[in-house]
Amino acid sequence: MTEGSNQEHRRITRNPNELTIQNSAVVLIDHQPWVAFSVGSIDKGELINNVTGLALAAKTLGVPTVLTSVGAKGSVLADPLFSQITDVFPEVTPVDRTSTNAWSDPNLRSAVDATGRKKLVMAGLWTEVCLAQTAISALKDGFEVYFVSDASGGVTKETHEDAKVRMIQAGAKPISWTGVVSEWTPDYTSPERNALTDALIRHGGGVSLSIQYLLAQVAAGLVPMPTFR
């Protein structure tokens, strides 16, 4: 039996993780420039990088994604979502609202219900306001919520951490964006994980360095390209 066939034999056929490509949906809440101006819990460049990586991974794997903004139009502000997000989802029209609790908007609820998913991967600004209110309300309505803490941001580190505690106490589960990606694609030999190479190289931070190093060894002829590539 060849190495390649061994890898095929070992490849998992069923994802045992809580989050899978088939059972979850992503909800990105208010990643807008004006809203982000006040974020102090995370470097803004890192925030943009992380939420873009999450968005790109969801788009690549076909995970349904709902976008929502607050006060982006119809007021004194013109504050659309980060262009990095809308560039990934040009076909998705964000649900614009006037309430800080996105869950109270019937259009947002309709968009979430249309996904048919009960496990929601949420990230948003600010953690202590729109994200926390929306997550807790979704939990009360019987949804499972996984909040992506490193793709979210609060006004201060303290308010961000307080909001995380509050959501956890309500039953939400914290996770990072690379944690979500790994839940979706636990088998590193799978076509799904291979499809995420671009997203991880562009936005994966230390993970990106590891992938680049591996590919450099292949390019230098020091190791063969893995057969699953």
Rosetta blueprint (number, residue, H / E / L):
1 M L
2 T L
3 E H
4 G H
5 S H
6 N H
7 Q H
8 E H
9 H H
10 R H
11 R L
12 I L
13 T L
14 R L
15 N L
16 P L
17 N L
18 E L
19 L L
20 T L
21 I L
22 Q L
23 N L
24 S E
25 A E
26 V E
27 V E
28 L E
29 I E
30 D L
31 H L
32 Q L
33 P H
34 W H
35 V H
36 A H
37 F H
38 S L
39 V L
40 G L
41 S L
42 I L
43 D L
44 K H
45 G H
46 E H
47 L H
48 I H
49 N H
50 N H
51 V H
52 T H
53 G H
54 L H
55 A H
56 L H
57 A H
58 A H
59 K H
60 T H
61 L H
62 G L
63 V L
64 P L
65 T E
66 V E
67 L E
68 T E
69 S E
70 V E
71 G L
72 A L
73 K L
74 G L
75 S L
76 V L
77 L L
78 A L
79 D L
80 P L
81 L L
82 F L
83 S H
84 Q H
85 I H
86 T H
87 D H
88 V H
89 F L
90 P L
91 E L
92 V L
93 T L
94 P L
95 V E
96 D E
97 R E
98 T L
99 S L
100 T L
101 N L
102 A H
103 W H
104 S H
105 D L
106 P H
107 N H
108 L H
109 R H
110 S H
111 A H
112 V H
113 D H
114 A H
115 T H
116 G L
117 R L
118 K L
119 K E
120 L E
121 V E
122 M E
123 A E
124 G E
125 L E
126 W L
127 T H
128 E H
129 V H
130 C H
131 L H
132 A H
133 Q H
134 T H
135 A H
136 I H
137 S H
138 A H
139 L H
140 K H
141 D L
142 G L
143 F L
144 E E
145 V E
146 Y E
147 F E
148 V E
149 S H
150 D H
151 A H
152 S L
153 G E
154 G L
155 V L
156 T L
157 K H
158 E H
159 T H
160 H H
161 E H
162 D H
163 A H
164 K H
165 V H
166 R H
167 M H
168 I H
169 Q H
170 A H
171 G L
172 A L
173 K E
174 P E
175 I E
176 S L
177 W H
178 T H
179 G H
180 V H
181 V H
182 S H
183 E H
184 W H
185 T L
186 P L
187 D L
188 Y L
189 T L
190 S L
191 P H
192 E H
193 R H
194 N H
195 A H
196 L L
197 T H
198 D H
199 A H
200 L H
201 I H
202 R H
203 H H
204 G L
205 G L
206 G H
207 V H
208 S H
209 L H
210 S H
211 I H
212 Q H
213 Y H
214 L H
215 L H
216 A H
217 Q H
218 V H
219 A H
220 A L
221 G L
222 L L
223 V L
224 P L
225 M L
226 P L
227 T L
228 F L
229 R L
